[in-house]
Amino acid sequence: MVKTMKTKENLRKEKDNLRSQKITAGILRGLVSISMLITVAVLIALIGYILIKGIPNLKPSLFAWEYNTENVSMTPAIINTIVMTFAALLFAVPVGVFSAIYLVEYARRGNKLVGIVRMTTETLSGIPSIVYGLFGYLMFGVAFHWGYSMLSGALTLAIMVLPSVMRTTEEALKAVPDSYREGSFGLGAGRLRTVFVIILPSAIPGILAGVILAIGRITGETAALIYTAGTVAGIPTTSLGGVSVYDMMGSGRTLAIHMYALLNEGLYMNEAYATAVVLLVMVLLINALSAFVAKKFTRS
């Protein structure tokens, strides 16, 4: 009888636990669903507002080759944005990827240097962009005597996105199964060959995810570039052998700064909304291209 009573009590407790777990799971599922709906609704509302306000104001004069106060062309800003994005990635991606390779594949476990580097990268990720802008101004503009230049802006943005590229690459390398490394070593391959032939290609989708995040931050950045690249509304060029070429030491504004300047002046509000549409489409195209490349590498 005593055993029967205990068994019934245990069954009752198990049923109560299962019931409470189901209730808790249902509440959490509901909260997650609500959060998802809020996020999607905010995104749709933001994109819809930009498109509704900006598309009617798009006109051919906004895409003239040269900027003036009559056409308020954004073409120079588009070109500067593309150049700035590729220049910043050119500096940030190799350094971030090779640093992550060292931390994951070469550094000894428990190394104090690894812990310091990781803590530093996490700290740098939380620094406001205006601080990066002031640092870039003092370092590249004043100390290096580069003044307001596209190169100063590109290096500042490279430093700013370096922690995210480095951390995402590190996580992508850690996600590669150890069996890949063991199989490569078992076939007689060295560590360098294993990293660049086996590990790195397998981690490319994760690395590209970090690059996509970096692109989004670069194209939408304003505070860091105002103090480094400047706000000149034109394409910086210099004469080389009688031919005009792009000058990285010249000052120029990106598309985000162009939109900020138009809004700040208060005279070209409609053109600013049109610029926002172009900036949104530009970011979506770059992200779509990066995702397409990531899928190609994943399939291969």
C-alpha positions in Angstrom: 0.0 0.0 0.0 2.8 2.4 0.9 4.6 1.7 -2.3 1.4 2.2 -4.3 0.8 5.6 -2.6 4.3 6.7 -3.3 4.0 5.6 -7.0 0.7 7.6 -7.3 2.4 10.6 -5.7 5.3 10.4 -8.1 3.1 10.1 -11.1 1.1 13.1 -9.9 4.3 15.1 -9.4 5.5 14.1 -12.9 2.2 15.2 -14.4 2.4 18.5 -12.5 5.9 19.1 -13.7 5.0 18.3 -17.3 2.0 20.6 -17.1 4.2 23.5 -15.7 6.8 22.8 -18.4 4.2 23.0 -21.1 2.8 26.2 -19.7 6.3 27.7 -19.5 7.2 26.6 -23.0 4.0 28.1 -24.3 4.7 31.4 -22.6 8.2 31.5 -23.9 7.0 30.6 -27.4 4.5 33.4 -27.3 7.1 35.9 -26.2 9.4 34.8 -29.0 6.6 35.1 -31.5 5.7 38.6 -30.3 9.3 39.7 -30.4 9.6 38.4 -34.0 6.4 40.2 -35.1 7.5 43.4 -33.5 10.9 43.2 -35.2 9.4 42.4 -38.6 6.7 45.1 -38.2 9.4 47.8 -37.4 11.5 46.7 -40.3 8.6 46.8 -42.8 7.4 50.2 -41.4 10.9 51.6 -41.7 11.5 50.3 -45.3 7.9 51.3 -46.3 8.3 54.9 -45.0 11.6 55.3 -46.8 10.2 54.0 -50.1 7.0 56.0 -49.9 8.8 59.2 -49.1 11.8 58.7 -51.4 10.6 57.0 -54.6 8.4 59.9 -55.8 11.4 62.2 -55.4 13.8 60.2 -57.6 14.6 62.1 -60.8 17.4 62.0 -63.4 19.1 65.2 -62.2 20.0 63.4 -59.0 22.3 61.1 -60.9 24.2 63.8 -62.8 28.0 63.2 -62.9 28.9 66.5 -61.1 27.3 67.9 -58.0 25.9 71.4 -57.8 23.3 73.2 -55.8 20.7 72.9 -58.5 20.8 69.1 -59.2 22.1 68.0 -55.8 23.5 64.9 -57.5 24.3 61.8 -55.5 26.5 60.2 -58.1 29.8 61.4 -56.6 28.6 60.1 -53.2 27.7 56.7 -54.7 31.2 56.4 -56.2 32.8 57.5 -53.0 30.7 55.0 -51.0 31.8 52.1 -53.3 35.5 53.1 -53.1 35.3 53.6 -49.3 33.7 50.2 -48.8 36.2 48.3 -50.8 39.2 50.2 -49.4 38.1 49.6 -45.8 37.5 45.9 -46.5 40.9 45.7 -48.2 42.5 46.7 -44.9 40.2 45.0 -42.4 39.5 41.6 -43.9 43.0 40.3 -44.3 44.1 41.5 -40.9 40.9 40.2 -39.2 41.0 36.8 -40.9 44.8 36.2 -40.3 44.4 37.3 -36.7 41.6 34.8 -36.2 43.6 32.0 -37.9 46.4 32.6 -35.4 44.1 32.6 -32.4 42.3 29.4 -33.4 44.9 27.4 -35.2 48.3 28.5 -33.9 48.0 30.0 -30.4 48.4 27.5 -27.5 45.3 26.9 -25.4 45.4 28.9 -22.2 47.7 31.5 -23.7 47.3 34.8 -21.9 47.8 36.7 -25.1 44.8 35.1 -26.6 42.6 36.2 -23.7 43.9 39.7 -23.9 43.3 40.0 -27.6 39.7 38.6 -27.3 38.9 41.0 -24.4 40.3 43.9 -26.5 38.3 43.0 -29.6 35.1 42.7 -27.5 35.9 46.1 -25.9 36.5 47.7 -29.3 33.2 46.4 -30.6 31.3 48.5 -28.1 33.1 51.9 -28.7 30.9 54.5 -30.3 31.7 55.5 -33.8 32.3 59.1 -32.9 35.2 58.0 -30.8 36.7 56.2 -33.8 36.2 59.4 -35.8 38.1 61.5 -33.3 40.8 58.9 -33.1 41.1 58.8 -36.9 41.2 62.6 -37.0 44.0 62.8 -34.5 46.0 59.9 -35.8 45.7 60.1 -39.6 44.6 63.7 -40.1 46.9 65.4 -37.5 49.7 63.0 -36.7 50.2 61.7 -40.3 49.3 65.0 -41.8 46.8 63.5 -44.2 44.0 65.9 -43.4 40.5 65.1 -44.6 41.1 62.3 -47.0 39.4 59.1 -48.2 42.4 57.1 -47.0 41.9 58.5 -43.5 38.3 57.5 -43.6 39.0 54.0 -45.0 41.6 53.2 -42.3 39.3 54.5 -39.6 36.5 52.3 -40.8 38.8 49.4 -41.1 39.8 49.7 -37.5 36.1 50.1 -36.5 34.9 46.9 -38.3 38.1 44.9 -37.6 36.7 43.4 -34.3 33.5 42.1 -35.9 35.4 40.6 -38.8 37.9 39.0 -36.4 35.3 37.5 -34.0 33.0 36.1 -36.8 36.0 34.6 -38.5 37.1 33.0 -35.2 33.7 31.5 -34.6 33.6 30.2 -38.2 36.9 28.5 -37.8 35.9 27.0 -34.5 32.8 25.6 -36.2 34.9 23.5 -38.6 34.9 19.9 -37.2 38.2 18.7 -35.7 37.9 15.6 -37.9 38.9 17.8 -40.9 42.1 18.7 -39.2 42.8 15.2 -38.0 42.2 13.8 -41.5 44.5 16.3 -43.1 47.3 15.7 -40.6 46.8 12.0 -41.1 47.4 12.3 -44.8 50.7 14.1 -44.1 49.7 17.7 -44.7 51.3 20.4 -42.7 49.5 22.9 -40.5 49.8 25.7 -43.1 48.4 23.6 -45.9 45.6 22.3 -43.7 44.5 25.8 -42.7 44.5 27.3 -46.2 43.3 24.2 -48.2 40.9 22.5 -45.7 39.9 24.7 -42.8 39.6 28.2 -44.5 37.4 27.1 -47.4 35.0 25.3 -45.0 34.8 28.5 -42.9 34.2 30.9 -45.8 30.4 31.1 -45.4 30.8 32.2 -41.8 33.6 34.7 -42.7 31.4 36.2 -45.4 28.7 36.7 -42.8 31.1 38.9 -40.9 32.0 40.7 -44.1 28.3 41.4 -44.8 27.9 42.9 -41.3 31.0 45.1 -41.9 29.7 46.3 -45.3 26.4 47.3 -43.6 28.2 49.3 -41.0 30.6 50.9 -43.5 28.0 52.1 -45.9 25.8 53.5 -43.2 28.5 55.3 -41.2 28.6 59.0 -40.8 30.1 60.1 -37.5 33.5 58.5 -38.1 33.8 59.9 -41.6 32.8 63.5 -40.9 36.1 63.9 -39.0 38.3 61.9 -41.3 37.0 61.8 -44.9 35.2 65.2 -44.8 32.1 66.3 -46.5 33.2 67.6 -49.9 30.4 67.0 -52.4 32.5 65.7 -55.3 34.8 63.0 -56.6 38.4 63.5 -55.4 40.6 63.4 -58.4 44.2 64.2 -59.3 46.0 64.5 -62.6 48.4 61.7 -63.4 50.1 62.1 -66.8 47.3 64.4 -68.0 44.6 61.9 -67.0 42.3 62.4 -64.0 42.4 59.5 -61.6 40.7 58.9 -58.3 42.7 60.5 -55.4 42.5 58.6 -52.1 44.3 61.6 -50.4 41.4 63.9 -51.4 38.3 64.7 -49.4 34.8 63.3 -50.3 31.5 62.4 -48.9 29.8 59.0 -48.9 26.1 58.5 -49.5 25.2 58.4 -45.8 27.1 61.7 -45.2 25.4 63.2 -48.3 22.0 62.4 -46.9 23.0 63.8 -43.5 24.2 67.0 -45.1 21.0 67.5 -47.1 18.9 66.9 -44.0 21.1 69.2 -41.9 20.8 72.0 -44.4 17.0 71.7 -44.4 16.8 72.9 -48.0 16.7 69.5 -49.8 14.5 67.3 -47.8 12.9 65.5 -50.8 16.4 64.8 -52.2 17.5 63.4 -48.9 14.6 60.9 -48.9 15.5 59.9 -52.4 19.1 59.4 -51.3 17.9 57.2 -48.5 16.1 55.0 -51.1 19.3 54.6 -53.1 21.3 53.9 -50.0 18.9 51.2 -48.9 18.9 49.6 -52.4 22.7 49.8 -52.5 23.1 48.0 -49.1 20.5 45.3 -50.1 22.4 44.7 -53.4 25.7 44.4 -51.8 24.3 42.0 -49.1 22.5 40.0 -51.7 25.8 39.6 -53.7 27.7 38.6 -50.6 25.0 36.0 -49.7 25.1 34.7 -53.3 28.9 34.2 -53.1 28.5 32.5 -49.7 26.0 30.0 -51.1 28.3 29.3 -54.0 31.1 28.4 -51.6 28.8 26.4 -49.4 27.7 24.3 -52.4 31.2 23.7 -53.6 
